[in-house]
Amino acid sequence: MKTIAFFNNKGGVGKTSLVYHLAWMYADRGIRTLAIDLDPQANLSAMFLDEERLAELWENGEPSTLYDSLLPLMNRTGDIVPPHVEKIEEKLGLVCGNLALSRFEDLLSENWPKCLDGQEAAFRVITAFHRIIELATQNMQAELVLIDVGPNLGAINRSALIASEQVVLPLAPDLFSLQGLKNLGPTLRDWRKGWQKRLGELPDTAGISMPSGKMMPSGYVVMQHGIRDNRPVKAYMRWMDRIPSVYREAVLNEQPTETPSVADDPFNLAQLKHYRSLMPLAMEANKPMFFLKPADGAIGAHVEAVRSCYQDFFKLAQQVASHAGIQVS
């Protein structure tokens, strides 16, 4: 099981759309992929499912969402229960999110320090996401897990990131994303160090599956920048030029003397365009932008845009998967 989280505490950069499209791309290339919605806003679930199906999952009284799997633990009546994996396609599954997930935040915050006392119950709470992901992965025999999280540095995201081996950082070429990187880098190091310290306090008799908590940065994806004549427009370059140095200083904790441009930066996984004209069609058709057909309204210039979109996401999928030791062909 390879787990990759997509995280930036700056919202509105297209993170959820990125996870959605990559999940479809991996499945299309034959990789059994599981998408996990750990954002209490449940936007990823809303992209995959129509409102009617979402209502069924949220209201049917059965364990149908990730939050439902947590309820026995939250109510102190038991441990997690196996999650429902919603089958999107043969090789693509979803563990659906739920707006009620935010209720788990306080319990996570409360139990984080208790792990230092070696309390088994505290470890069960902090590792709940990891163990739910393990069960879901076994359910569909997934090779790759993509985790979507909300744009904050709270306890839910800390637990989600602990369950992640790698972290991809989507960002926009603007001041707010750069500031987000400056906040995020030290936070990742603190969470990693804090978890390693707690692992040393785990009782030998606990018998609980523990995540490694590596959360190693794989690189960044520059989202939604304007393109003219195959080059970023001038308004974005002011901020794009600063991304490589800020990434190294804040995220990698390095003090580089020289840094490359974004285009030449090995930590730059991709620069994705807006595809403004395709997204409304994709939302209406309830499918990824790169699967749009003429019947969906993708005619004329849209045809080439769809083709270009597929190639962009395919190349990005290869880059991201390579850090997880998975080949995409």
Order of alpha helices (4+ residues) and beta strands (2+ residues): beta-alpha-beta-alpha-alpha-alpha-beta-beta-alpha-alpha-alpha-beta-alpha-beta-alpha-beta-beta-beta-alpha-alpha-beta-alpha-alpha
